[in-house]
Amino acid sequence: MWFFKFLFTETARLLRSVEGRRLLWLALQYGDRPRNQSVDVSVGSYRFRVPDALSFVWQYREIFVDEFYKFTATNTNPVIFDCGTNVGTSIAYFREHYPTARIVAFEADEHISATLQNNLRQNQISGVEVITKAVWTNDKGIWFGSDQADSASIFSQTDRKLVPSVRLRDYLLRETRIDMLKMDIEGAETAVLTDCQDALAHVQNLFVEFHAYLDHPQTLAEVMKVLENSGFRYYINTSQYRPAPLVNHRYKGNDSMDLQLNIFAYRN
């Protein structure tokens, strides 16, 4: 009996919620689509143009089903900084759950940013400041290379190009309070957080997707030290599972990363 309970627990959990049922439908509809091909996706009341269907399915799960970006808003008009916005799934969630929030969205890739802005118009999501620049440690630009379907990285050597940047620290210091800082910037997080460590005192909630790239140092300890020194409590999880991890060193067979973690930081 325990085996069947274990086997069906996740499916049963998804079937109990509207968003979970939508995720199962998305997986059936789009899970087997060819990778890296743009497609129009409909889910609930939303319509998105996405560059890769499978990546969107995983985004939807993390954002709408598992609610990675949910936080308690103690202000009438919370301030949300979304660094690495991609095509706007996170913005749709933020606007739905925090309708009076002031949202600033940073997206480094100009083509993805154009898709993002079209998706916002398509879904009648307004009041979002979109900045088509990478968050970084200065405003002199940063070299990015293309990588997998839903990401570019400062470590990738494929189709590298110089993209405009902003110093995130400057933006943080202009605010008196930031209710949510979301950071999914594909390997730049350690450098950016280190540069921002004296500007995090008024950040209430922080999500960081941490990446460790092959042939580069793993810098998780640096990130955690910044969070600890800034007075955050934190929780870490990972969606990957590796049998025999001491001999299986790759992240889901990934050719560029060997670790990806989700870090949730908050203040009591």
N, C-alpha and C positions, 0 to 999 in steps of 0.2 A: 504493500500500500504506500509506503513512504516513497518508493521510486516514482510512482505515478503522480504523487503529490508534488514531488520535486520537478518532474518533467513538465507539468501543466501549470505550475504556480505563476510563471511569468505571463503566459497567455491569459490565464484567468485574471491577473491583475490588469492587463491591458483591456480586456473585454469589459471590465467594470466601469471604465470611464469613457466619456465621449472622445477625448483626445486619444486615448489608447486605441479605441476602435478605428479612429481616423488613421492612426499610425499603421495598423495592420492593413488597412485598405491601401495606403500609400505603398507599403512594402509589396503588396500583391500587384499593384498597378505599375510601379516604376522600378522595383528592385532589380529586375533583370534587364533594364535598358542598357544599351551600350554606354560605356564610360566616356566622359568628356564631350558629350553632345548636348547642345542647348535644347531645352524642352519646356513647354508651358505646363505647369502643374496647378491643379485645383485641389484645395483642401478646405473644407468648411466654407466660410465666406471669402477666403483668400484666393487670389490668383497670382502666381509667381512665375516669372521667367527665370530659369536656373541653368547654369552651365553644365551641371552634372546631376542626374536624378538621384543616384544612390547617396551622394553626399548630402543632398537635401533631405532625404529620408532620415539620415542620422541626425542632421541638424534639428529636424522637427521633433524627433524623440527627445533629444537633450533639452530643447527649449520649451516645448509645449507639453510634453508628457512627463518628463522628469523634473521640469521647472528649475533648471540650473540657475536661472537669473532671478528667481523670486526673492524678494526682500521685503521687510516691513518698513513701510513709508511712514515716517513720523511727521513729515511736512506736507502741507496741502499741495505744494508744487515741488515735488522732488526733482533733483538735478541728476541726470544720468549721462555719463560719458561712455560711449560704445566704441572701443578701439578695435578695429578689425571687424567691420560690420558685415562684410560680404554682401549677399543679395537682399538683406533686409528682414530675414526671419526673426532675428532678435528684436528689431525695431517694432515689428508687428506685435510681438509679445509685450514689449514695454508699453506701447501705446494702448493696447487692450487692457492691461492690468493697472497701468498708472496713467490714466487719460489726461491728467493735468500736468504731467511731467515736462520739464524742459530737457530735450534730448539733443546731444551733440554726437554726431556719428563721424568716425574717421575711417576712410577706406583708401588704401594706398594704390590699388590697381584702377586705372582710369576706366577700363572697360567694365570691370565689375561695378565700379561706382556709377557708371551710366545705367547699368542694369538695375542697381539698387534704386536709383532715383525714379526710373520708370516703374518699378514695382511699387514704390510709395505712391506714385500718382495713380496707378492702376487700382490700388486698394484704398484710395482716398485717405491716406495717412499724411497728415499735415503737421506743421510746427516742428519739423526736424531740421537742424542745421547740419548739412552734409559737407564735410571737409575732405576733398580728394587729395589727401596727403598721408604719408606714413607717420605714425608717432615714433619719435626717435629721441636721441639725446641732443640734437641740434637741428637747425633749420637749413642745413646746407645740402640736403638730399641724402639718399641712401641707396645702395645697389641691392636690387632684389632679383632673384631668378625664379622662373616658373618651376613648379614641382608637381604635386599631385592635383587631382581634380578641383579641390576646394582650397588650395593654399599656394602661396609663394613664400620664399624664404630668403633671408640674408645669407644663408649657407649654400643655397642651390647655385650650381654653375650653368644651369640650362636657361638660355635666352635671357641672360642678365641685362638689366637696364637700370639707369639711374632714375629714381622717382623722387618727387618733391617730398619734403619732410617738415614736421613741426616738432619743436621741443615740448613734449607733453608736460614737463615740469612747469613751464610758463603758463600753460592753460590751467593747470591745477591751482597755481598760486593766485590766479585771478578770481577764484571762487571762494566764498566764505564757508560753503558746505557742499559736499558731493555725496549724494545718497547712495549711488551705485557707480562703480568704476569696473567696467567689463574689459578684459584685455585678452584678445586672441590674435596675437601678432606674429605667430609662426617663427619663433626663435629669437625675436628681438626683446622678449620680456625681461630677461635678466639685466641687460644693459639699461633698458628704460626704467625699470623699477629701482635699480641702483642709483640712477641719476635723479629719481623722484623721491628718494628716501626721506628728504627733509621737507617734502610737500604733501605728505600723506596724512597728516594729523587730523584733517577735517574730512577725510574720506571715511564713510560709515561702513560700506560694504564693498568687497572687492572680489572679483572672479578672475583668475589667471589660468589660462591653458598653458601649461609648461611643456616645452619640447626639448629633447636632447638629441642632437644630430650625430651621426656616425663620424668618427675622425675629428670630433671637437670635444672639448672638456664638458663634462656634466656639471651644471652649475646650480643644481637644486638647493644646495646649502646656502648659496648667496641669496637666492630669492627668499628662503625661509628666514634668514637672518634679518633681511629688510623688514619682513612682516612682523617678526618678534620685536625688533627695535622700535617699530611704529605702534606697538601696543595692540596688535590684532590677535584674536583667537583664530584658529584655522582648522579646517578639515580637508583631507586629501583623499581623492578616489581615482580610480582608473577604470576605463572600460575594457582594457585589454586583459586577456588571461593567457598565460604561457605555461604549459606543462614543461617540467624539467628546465626551469629558467636559467640554471647555471650552465647549461649547454645550449639552450635556445635563446640567443642573444638579440634576436630581431623583433621589432614591434610589428606584429601581424605580417611578417614577411616584407616589411618596408625596406626599401633600398637606401633610405636617407636618414631615418630616425630609429633609435633603439629604445626610446621612452617617451611617453606622453601622459601627463597627469592633469587632473582638474583640481585646482586649489581654490577653496572657498574661505575667504577671510572676513571677519566681522568683529564688531565691538559689542561687548555685553551691555 
